[in-house]
Amino acid sequence: MSTAIAEQIKTQFRGIQDVKFASAALQTTLTSRNHAPDIVVETWMNSRLYVYLVEEPPKTRHIRAVLKQNTSASIGSLFLIDAALLPADGYRGRLPDWQDDLRVMNRGAIYAFSDAEKDLRLIQVNMDETARRGHFIVWHTIDFPFDTVSVRRRDFQTNIRGSWHIGDIASAKFKRRISEERARQRFHYRTKQTQALADGPPEQISLAYLALEIEVGAGQEAVKEAFRSLARKYHPDVSEHDKDEAEKRFKEVTSAYERIKSHRRWS
């Protein structure tokens, strides 16, 4: 890892109000025996975060080993990936296992850095699964606001199965913005791909789950809660969104909910 890049990112961490200190660790690699980080961060809430700058594709077992080692000491893990290793903006297709693992870890995105022409930038690479299981649409958010740090324990059921301390650098405001953009992306994708949701074929029922912004095959309570949340958000009488868009989204989530209920034979 370039010392210059580590120093620049360390400096950005030091500029965040939540951060008490940030220091560069000894130069290492993700696959090193002790999994030493590139940057160590501590917040004023006494949360500690280890940051790994990744320039080569990691293996799932190494990601899990880092999570296990750090969590045992109540330390959060954050992976910043060289953007050159990730799919380009607009990519559609499958993801390598390690990218899927990191996507799940960060709720549908991977944090990345780009050092093109010595101009360091942090990027959020968003990865949304399409109706075709295992296939994704990738879109980049290049104006990532690097202004907060938090560490939370989360449970995972994927290849990195376990309960781990995960670092996060996206603010609540930014997450709301991405959530709304993700909803628009899904809406336009579905509109382009199909004019209506239909009962029966699994790939079309999957679109209904995507319309509710939940995992395909989610249980009845999760589906009901997702519908209620989105119905409140997009009801034309109360929505803060453009009226036409709100009406379209409200009709879409209502239709999706009814189709899932019919398909699953829920009352």
Secondary structure, DSSP 8 states (H G I E B T S, - for coil): --HHHHHHHHHHHHTSTTEEEEEE-----TTSTT---SEEEEETT--EEEEEEE-S---HHHHHHHHHHHHTTTEEEEEEEEGGGS--TT-EE---HHHHHHHHHTTSEEEEEE-GGG--EEEEEEEEE-SSTT-EEEEEE-S------EEEEEEE-STT-EEEEEEE---HHHHHHHHHHHHHHHHHHHHHH-SS--SS-HHHHHHHHHHTTS-TT--HHHHHHHHHHHHHHH-TTT-SS-HHHHHHHHHHHHHHHHHHHHHHT--
